[in-house]
Every structure is written in C-alpha cells, then in structure tokens.
Amino acid sequence: LYVLPFINLFGGEFSHLRLKEIPGGKVAAIALSWTLLTVCMPFFLSDEWFSGELAYTAAERFSFVYALTIPFEVKDMEVDREAGIRTIASLLGAREARRLAAALLLLFAVIVGFHHIEALWLKALPLWGSAIASGYLIWNHESSETEMYYFFWLDGMLILQPSLVAAAMLVGRGF
C-alpha cells in the first residue's frame, strides 16, 4: 500500500496521493499489515476463517501497533511538516499525538479485558503490562530521543508482549 498511489478527491481536485500524505494512513497501513500477518494469516491457515477470537485478537493487535507507530510520526514531525506531509503528529502536535496513542492503548486494554475475562491472570494481566510499559515509553519520552529508543524500546514492545503472555502461561501451568 505504501507504494501505490491513492486518488485525492479532497478539495475538488483529482490527483495522485501517496499513502504517507494521508494523515494516519501510513500508520494505519503498518498496523493493518502487522495485524494481517501476525493474527489473521495464522487464523486463516488453521481453517478458522472467522470467529470471535479472531475479531478480538485482530482489534487488540491493530490498536496496540497503531499506538506504537504514532511516536515514529512524532519523531519525524518537523521533517514531515517541512516537506508538506500532513501526519497525525503534524496536525495534532506532539502532545496530542501522544494522547491519541495513549487512548489507543486504553482501547487495547478495554478490548483485552472483554476478550480475556475468563483468563485474567494468564492473558489479560501480561497484555496490560505490555500496554503500561508502552504507555510509559510513549508518554515520558520526547521526540529528540535516540534511534535506540525507537528501534529497540518501542519496537521491543512487540516482542515483550508475547513474551509476557508466554511466561504467564508457563507459570500458570506450572511449567
């Protein structure tokens, strides 16, 4: 999707628009890609084409990944603004963009609560832990952080989350 042109029908004009020029489009495409590859594809390969489990898990993953991509837009906010690219961060500002990311993490937490009501200790608590860690990283760091912050800590949340769930399930089953 990133390389395909979109048609710009806004403002009565007809022109091509790149995905990164659609506010929220790039981060939505990233979150959708992660969701399709890490949630939907395994469900489809297991012949479970649609279920409540798939819907909950896909909604969880999408909201979590979308929240994690917003700080990357905050990081590139000045460059994007100078290039005339409207992103969530350039339209809302850094603080409001981080609030949106926090709201998406809250949405994630609510979905997790409904989805895993029967397995709070084994699944919900570790997932909430990853949301809390992600929220801390998103809220308490400025866009001037090093690349290590973005590519190790924020991206690391995508590894931390399943690791916490796996650890909780191992402990819960007594190894």
Secondary structure, DSSP 8 states (H G I E B T S, - for coil): --SS-EEE-GGG--EEE-GGGSTTHHHHHHHHHHHIIIIIHHHHHTT--S-HHHHHHHHHHHHHHHHHHHHHHHHTHHHHHHHT---HHHHH-HHHHHHHHHHHHHHHHHHHHHHTGGGIIIIIHHHHHHHHHHHHHHHS--TT--HHIIIIIIHHHHHHHHHHHHHHHHHHTT-
